[in-house]
Amino acid sequence: MKSAFLSLAAMLMVLFLVMPSSALDCSSSDYDVTITDVYSDLETCDITLQSSETVSGMELDMVLEHSGNVLDSRSFTIDSITSDSDVTKAFKWDTDDKSDGKYTVTSTLSKDGCTIYEDTYSFVNGRQTIPRITVDDLVPNSQGFSVMITPIDAVLVDIEYMLMDGSDVIYSGSEKKVSVSTVPLEITEDWNVLLENNKDYSARVKVKLYSPSVSYLALTEDFTAQDDVFISDTYEDDIGASATIDGISQVPFKGSVRFSVSEMNGNDKTELISVVEKSPVILNGDDETVETIWDERLTTGEYELLIEVIGNDGNILDVEEKIIESDYEPVVNQTNTSSDQSTQQSPGFTFVFAIMFTAIAAIIGRQKEH
C-alpha cells in the first residue's frame, strides 16, 4: 500500500513538472507570423510583423539593452493580423542613456504564453563617419507633413513616412530612389485618412541610405489635429454675399460662416445685419461656397461687410473684410393715384352723357311728330 502511494506521488510530481513546460512548449511553425523589419535608435523604434494566416491575441515585447543593462521596454497587444497582411508598431523610447557604443533591441512575439518568434536588432550610437545627408525640420500638421533633406554628398535614398495614433501606424507611404544632389530637398505629403479634432498624433519619417552601407535616419514629431479652412474668394453687393471656403485639414470641417453688415458714418459704424449660415462638410482639397441674402436690400450708402469662418469648436479660423457701395433707391409707392383721379372725374362724364342722351332723344321725338 505504501509503495503504491509512493508510486502515485511520483507520477503526480512528474506530471506537475512536465505540464507547465508542455503548456509553454510551442514551435514557431505553429503560426506563420514573422518579424520582417525593425529599426531603432535611442529616440524611436518601429517594427513590422507579417503573417500568411489570420492570427489573433498575440503579445509583442520589446526590450532595449546596453552593456547588459535594460534601459527601457515596451509591450503591445496585437489584437488581430489577417492573412497576407502586416502590422507596424512605432513608439519612442524613454531613456537618458546617450552613451556611445552598441545597443540591442530584442523583440519577442508570443501567443498564449509561448514564444512564436524572436528577433534581435543592434545599432551603434555615436557615428564614426559623417552621414551623406541630414534629415531636418520635420513639420507635421492636420493636412500632412514636410521634411527637409540636406545633402552632404549626392545620394539616392528611399523615404518612408508614417502617421501614428499612439503606437499604431494608421497611414504610411514611401518614395523610392529619391535623388538628393546639390541643394536641400523638401518632401511634402498629405495624409489620406480622416483625423479626429483635437486628438494627438505623431508623424514619422525614415530615410534609408544604401551607400557606403545600408543605414537609416529617422525623425518623429507629435502634433494635435484640428479642423482648418480658409476663405479663397468672396462676392458681395446690396442684395447678399457669398464666401468660398477651401479645406486644408483631414479633420472634417463642420462649422459655419457669419456675415455681418455695418453702416458706415465717418469713423462710426452701426451693425445692421448679422447672419450665420451652416457650411457643408469640408476636407483637405475640398471647396464649398456659402451664401446668404439680406432680408432687405441695402439702400444708397457705404457699408462694411465682415465675413468670419467659425470652426468646429466655435473658434474663428479665417476673417475677411469688404466694402459694399450701394446706389439703390427704393421706388415711392404711387399705386391708386390714377384710379382716384378717374373716380373723381366719373360724375362729370356721367352728367355730360346724360345731357347728350336727352338732347338726342328730343330730336328723334320731334322728327316723329312731323
C-alpha positions as CSV (number, residue, x, y, z in Angstrom):
1,M,0.0,0.0,0.0
2,K,2.8,2.3,0.9
3,S,4.7,1.6,-2.3
4,A,1.6,2.2,-4.4
5,F,1.1,5.6,-2.7
6,L,4.8,6.5,-3.3
7,S,4.4,5.5,-7.0
8,L,1.3,7.6,-7.3
9,A,3.0,10.6,-5.7
10,A,6.0,10.2,-8.0
11,M,3.7,10.1,-11.1
12,L,1.9,13.3,-9.9
13,M,5.2,15.0,-9.3
14,V,6.4,14.1,-12.8
15,L,3.1,15.4,-14.3
16,F,3.4,18.6,-12.2
17,L,6.9,19.2,-13.6
18,V,6.1,18.3,-17.2
19,M,2.7,20.1,-17.6
20,P,4.0,23.7,-17.4
21,S,6.8,23.0,-19.8
22,S,4.4,21.3,-22.2
23,A,2.0,24.1,-22.0
24,L,4.7,26.6,-22.9
25,D,6.4,24.3,-25.4
26,C,5.5,25.5,-28.8
27,S,7.2,25.9,-32.1
28,S,7.4,28.9,-34.4
29,S,6.0,26.6,-37.1
30,D,2.6,26.6,-35.2
31,Y,1.9,30.1,-36.6
32,D,3.3,31.6,-39.8
33,V,4.0,35.1,-38.3
34,T,7.3,36.7,-38.6
35,I,9.1,40.0,-37.8
36,T,10.1,41.4,-41.1
37,D,11.6,44.7,-40.2
38,V,13.0,46.5,-37.2
39,Y,14.6,49.9,-36.9
40,S,15.7,51.6,-33.7
41,D,17.9,54.4,-32.4
42,L,18.0,55.9,-28.9
43,E,14.9,58.0,-29.6
44,T,12.4,55.9,-31.5
45,C,11.7,52.4,-32.8
46,D,9.4,50.8,-35.4
47,I,8.7,47.1,-36.0
48,T,6.7,45.3,-38.7
49,L,5.0,41.9,-38.4
50,Q,3.8,39.9,-41.3
51,S,1.5,36.9,-41.4
52,S,0.3,34.4,-44.0
53,E,-2.7,33.4,-41.9
54,T,-5.2,35.1,-39.6
55,V,-3.9,35.1,-36.0
56,S,-5.4,37.0,-33.0
57,G,-4.5,37.5,-29.4
58,M,-0.7,37.9,-29.7
59,E,1.7,39.8,-27.4
60,L,4.8,41.8,-28.6
61,D,7.5,42.6,-26.1
62,M,10.4,45.0,-27.0
63,V,13.5,45.4,-24.8
64,L,16.3,48.0,-25.2
65,E,19.6,47.0,-23.7
66,H,23.1,48.5,-23.5
67,S,26.2,46.8,-21.9
68,G,23.9,44.2,-20.3
69,N,21.6,46.7,-18.8
70,V,17.9,47.0,-19.7
71,L,17.2,50.7,-20.5
72,D,13.6,50.5,-21.5
73,S,10.9,48.1,-22.5
74,R,7.5,48.1,-24.3
75,S,4.6,45.6,-24.5
76,F,1.9,45.7,-27.1
77,T,-1.2,43.5,-27.7
78,I,-1.7,42.5,-31.3
79,D,-5.5,42.0,-31.4
80,S,-5.5,40.5,-34.9
81,I,-3.5,40.2,-38.0
82,T,-5.2,39.0,-41.1
83,S,-3.9,36.6,-43.8
84,D,-1.2,38.0,-46.1
85,S,-1.0,41.4,-44.3
86,D,1.3,43.2,-42.0
87,V,1.1,45.3,-38.8
88,T,3.5,48.1,-37.9
89,K,4.1,49.5,-34.4
90,A,6.1,52.6,-33.7
91,F,7.0,54.3,-30.5
92,K,9.5,56.5,-28.5
93,W,12.0,55.0,-26.1
94,D,12.2,56.6,-22.6
95,T,15.9,56.5,-21.7
96,D,18.5,59.1,-20.6
97,D,21.4,56.9,-21.8
98,K,23.2,58.6,-24.7
99,S,26.5,56.7,-24.4
100,D,28.4,55.7,-27.4
101,G,28.5,52.1,-28.2
102,K,26.4,49.1,-29.2
103,Y,22.7,48.8,-28.3
104,T,20.4,45.8,-28.7
105,V,16.7,45.6,-29.2
106,T,15.1,42.2,-28.5
107,S,11.6,41.6,-30.0
108,T,9.6,38.7,-28.7
109,L,6.2,37.7,-30.3
110,S,4.1,35.3,-28.2
111,K,0.7,33.7,-28.0
112,D,-1.0,32.1,-25.1
113,G,2.3,32.3,-23.1
114,C,4.5,30.7,-25.7
115,T,7.1,32.3,-27.9
116,I,6.4,32.0,-31.6
117,Y,9.1,34.4,-33.0
118,E,12.1,36.3,-31.6
119,D,14.4,38.8,-33.3
120,T,17.4,40.8,-32.2
121,Y,18.4,44.1,-33.8
122,S,21.6,46.0,-33.0
123,F,22.7,49.6,-33.7
124,V,25.6,51.8,-32.7
125,N,25.2,55.2,-31.1
126,G,28.0,57.7,-31.9
127,R,28.7,57.6,-35.6
128,Q,32.3,57.2,-36.6
129,T,31.6,58.6,-40.1
130,I,29.7,61.7,-41.3
131,P,26.4,60.8,-42.9
132,R,25.9,61.7,-46.5
133,I,22.7,63.6,-45.7
134,T,20.9,65.2,-42.8
135,V,17.2,65.0,-42.1
136,D,15.9,68.2,-40.6
137,D,12.8,70.2,-39.8
138,L,10.0,67.6,-39.8
139,V,6.8,69.6,-39.6
140,P,3.5,67.7,-39.4
141,N,0.0,69.1,-39.1
142,S,-3.6,68.1,-39.8
143,Q,-3.0,68.3,-43.6
144,G,0.2,66.3,-43.9
145,F,3.9,66.8,-43.3
146,S,7.0,68.5,-44.7
147,V,10.6,67.4,-44.1
148,M,13.9,68.8,-45.3
149,I,16.7,66.6,-46.5
150,T,20.1,68.3,-46.9
151,P,22.9,66.7,-48.9
152,I,26.5,66.5,-47.9
153,D,27.2,64.2,-50.9
154,A,25.0,63.4,-53.8
155,V,22.9,60.3,-53.0
156,L,19.8,58.2,-53.8
157,V,17.6,57.4,-50.9
158,D,14.3,55.7,-50.0
159,I,11.9,57.7,-47.9
160,E,9.2,56.1,-45.7
161,Y,6.6,58.1,-43.8
162,M,4.1,57.1,-41.2
163,L,1.1,58.6,-39.4
164,M,0.8,57.2,-35.9
165,D,-2.1,57.1,-33.5
166,G,-0.3,56.2,-30.3
167,S,1.8,53.2,-31.3
168,D,-0.5,52.2,-34.2
169,V,0.5,53.2,-37.7
170,I,-2.8,54.2,-39.4
171,Y,-1.3,55.5,-42.6
172,S,2.0,55.0,-44.4
173,G,3.7,55.6,-47.7
174,S,7.1,55.6,-49.4
175,E,9.1,57.1,-52.2
176,K,11.9,55.1,-53.8
177,K,15.2,56.2,-55.3
178,V,14.8,59.9,-54.5
179,S,17.7,62.0,-55.8
180,V,19.4,64.4,-53.3
181,S,22.2,66.1,-55.1
182,T,23.4,69.7,-54.5
183,V,20.5,71.6,-52.8
184,P,18.2,70.8,-49.9
185,L,15.2,68.7,-50.9
186,E,11.8,69.3,-49.4
187,I,9.4,66.4,-49.2
188,T,5.7,67.2,-48.7
189,E,2.9,64.7,-48.4
190,D,-0.8,64.9,-47.4
191,W,-2.5,62.3,-45.1
192,N,-5.2,60.3,-46.8
193,V,-7.1,59.2,-43.7
194,L,-9.7,61.1,-41.6
195,L,-8.4,62.6,-38.3
196,E,-10.3,63.4,-35.1
197,N,-10.5,67.0,-34.0
198,N,-8.2,67.9,-31.0
199,K,-6.6,64.4,-31.0
200,D,-2.8,63.9,-30.7
201,Y,-1.0,62.1,-33.5
202,S,2.7,61.5,-34.4
203,A,4.4,61.7,-37.8
204,R,7.5,59.6,-38.5
205,V,9.9,59.9,-41.4
206,K,12.6,57.3,-42.1
207,V,15.3,57.7,-44.7
208,K,17.2,54.7,-46.0
209,L,20.7,55.2,-47.5
210,Y,22.4,52.4,-49.5
211,S,26.0,53.7,-49.7
212,P,28.6,53.2,-48.3
213,S,26.5,50.8,-46.4
214,V,22.8,50.4,-45.6
215,S,21.8,52.8,-42.9
216,Y,18.8,54.8,-41.7
217,L,18.0,58.3,-40.4
218,A,14.6,58.8,-38.7
219,L,12.6,61.7,-37.1
220,T,9.3,61.6,-35.2
221,E,7.3,64.7,-34.3
222,D,3.9,65.0,-32.5
223,F,1.0,67.2,-33.4
224,T,-2.6,67.9,-32.5
225,A,-5.2,67.5,-35.3
226,Q,-7.6,70.4,-35.8
227,D,-10.1,71.5,-38.4
228,D,-8.8,74.2,-40.7
229,V,-10.1,76.1,-43.7
230,F,-9.5,79.5,-45.4
231,I,-11.5,82.0,-47.4
232,S,-10.4,81.8,-51.0
233,D,-13.0,84.0,-52.7
234,T,-15.9,86.3,-51.9
235,Y,-18.7,88.2,-53.6
236,E,-20.9,90.9,-52.1
237,D,-23.5,93.5,-53.2
238,D,-26.6,95.3,-51.8
239,I,-28.6,92.0,-52.2
240,G,-26.4,89.5,-50.5
241,A,-22.9,87.9,-50.1
242,S,-21.0,84.7,-50.6
243,A,-17.7,83.1,-49.4
244,T,-15.8,80.2,-51.0
245,I,-14.1,78.1,-48.3
246,D,-11.1,75.8,-49.0
247,G,-10.2,72.9,-46.7
248,I,-6.6,72.3,-45.6
249,S,-7.1,69.6,-42.9
250,Q,-8.1,65.9,-42.8
251,V,-10.3,66.8,-39.8
252,P,-13.8,67.2,-41.3
253,F,-14.9,70.9,-41.1
254,K,-18.5,71.1,-39.9
255,G,-18.5,74.8,-39.0
256,S,-20.3,77.9,-40.4
257,V,-19.8,81.3,-41.9
258,R,-21.0,84.5,-40.3
259,F,-21.8,87.6,-42.4
260,S,-22.1,90.9,-40.6
261,V,-23.0,94.2,-42.3
262,S,-22.4,97.6,-40.6
263,E,-23.4,101.0,-41.9
264,M,-20.5,103.5,-42.0
265,N,-20.9,107.1,-41.0
266,G,-17.4,108.6,-40.9
267,N,-15.4,106.8,-38.2
268,D,-18.6,105.4,-36.7
269,K,-20.4,102.3,-37.8
270,T,-23.6,100.6,-36.8
271,E,-24.3,96.9,-37.2
272,L,-27.4,96.3,-39.3
273,I,-27.2,92.6,-40.2
274,S,-25.6,89.5,-38.6
275,V,-26.5,86.2,-40.1
276,V,-24.8,82.7,-39.7
277,E,-25.0,80.1,-42.5
278,K,-24.1,76.5,-42.0
279,S,-21.3,75.1,-44.2
280,P,-21.2,71.7,-45.9
281,V,-18.6,69.3,-44.6
282,I,-15.2,70.2,-46.0
283,L,-11.9,68.2,-46.1
284,N,-8.4,68.9,-47.3
285,G,-8.6,69.8,-51.0
286,D,-12.4,70.5,-51.0
287,D,-14.0,73.8,-51.5
288,E,-17.6,75.0,-50.9
289,T,-19.4,78.3,-51.4
290,V,-21.6,79.5,-48.6
291,E,-24.0,82.3,-49.5
292,T,-26.7,84.5,-47.9
293,I,-29.4,87.0,-49.0
294,W,-30.1,90.2,-47.0
295,D,-33.7,90.4,-45.6
296,E,-33.9,93.9,-47.1
297,R,-31.9,95.4,-49.9
298,L,-29.2,97.8,-48.8
299,T,-30.1,101.4,-49.7
300,T,-27.7,104.1,-51.0
301,G,-24.6,104.3,-48.8
302,E,-21.3,102.7,-47.9
303,Y,-21.3,99.5,-45.7
304,E,-18.6,97.3,-44.1
305,L,-19.0,93.5,-44.6
306,L,-17.2,91.2,-42.1
307,I,-17.0,87.5,-43.1
308,E,-15.9,85.1,-40.4
309,V,-15.4,81.4,-40.7
310,I,-16.3,79.6,-37.5
311,G,-14.7,76.3,-36.7
312,N,-16.0,73.1,-35.1
313,D,-15.1,74.4,-31.6
314,G,-16.6,77.9,-32.2
315,N,-13.1,79.4,-32.9
316,I,-12.6,81.8,-35.8
317,L,-10.5,80.2,-38.5
318,D,-10.4,83.0,-41.1
319,V,-11.7,86.6,-41.4
320,E,-12.1,88.8,-44.4
321,E,-13.4,92.4,-44.6
322,K,-15.1,94.0,-47.6
323,I,-16.8,97.3,-48.5
324,I,-20.3,97.4,-50.1
325,E,-21.3,100.5,-52.0
326,S,-25.0,100.7,-52.8
327,D,-26.8,103.2,-55.0
328,Y,-30.2,101.5,-54.7
329,E,-33.1,103.9,-54.1
330,P,-36.5,102.4,-53.3
331,V,-39.4,103.4,-55.6
332,V,-42.1,105.6,-53.9
333,N,-45.4,103.8,-53.8
334,Q,-47.9,105.7,-56.2
335,T,-50.5,103.0,-56.5
336,N,-54.2,104.1,-56.9
337,T,-53.3,107.7,-58.0
338,S,-54.7,107.3,-61.5
339,S,-57.7,105.3,-60.3
340,D,-58.5,108.1,-57.7
341,Q,-58.4,110.7,-60.5
342,S,-60.7,108.6,-62.7
343,T,-63.1,108.2,-59.8
344,Q,-63.1,111.9,-59.2
345,Q,-63.8,112.6,-62.9
346,S,-66.5,110.0,-63.3
347,P,-69.5,112.1,-62.1
348,G,-68.7,114.9,-64.6
349,F,-68.6,112.5,-67.5
350,T,-71.8,110.9,-66.4
351,F,-73.6,114.3,-66.3
352,V,-72.4,115.1,-69.9
353,F,-73.5,111.8,-71.2
354,A,-76.9,112.3,-69.6
355,I,-77.4,115.7,-71.3
356,M,-76.3,114.3,-74.7
357,F,-78.7,111.4,-74.4
358,T,-81.6,113.7,-73.5
359,A,-80.9,116.0,-76.5
360,I,-80.7,113.1,-78.9
361,A,-84.0,111.7,-77.6
362,A,-85.7,115.2,-78.0
363,I,-84.5,115.4,-81.7
364,I,-85.8,112.0,-82.5
365,G,-89.1,112.8,-80.9
366,R,-89.6,115.9,-83.0
367,Q,-88.8,114.0,-86.2
368,K,-91.6,111.5,-85.5
369,E,-94.2,114.4,-84.9
370,H,-93.5,115.7,-88.4
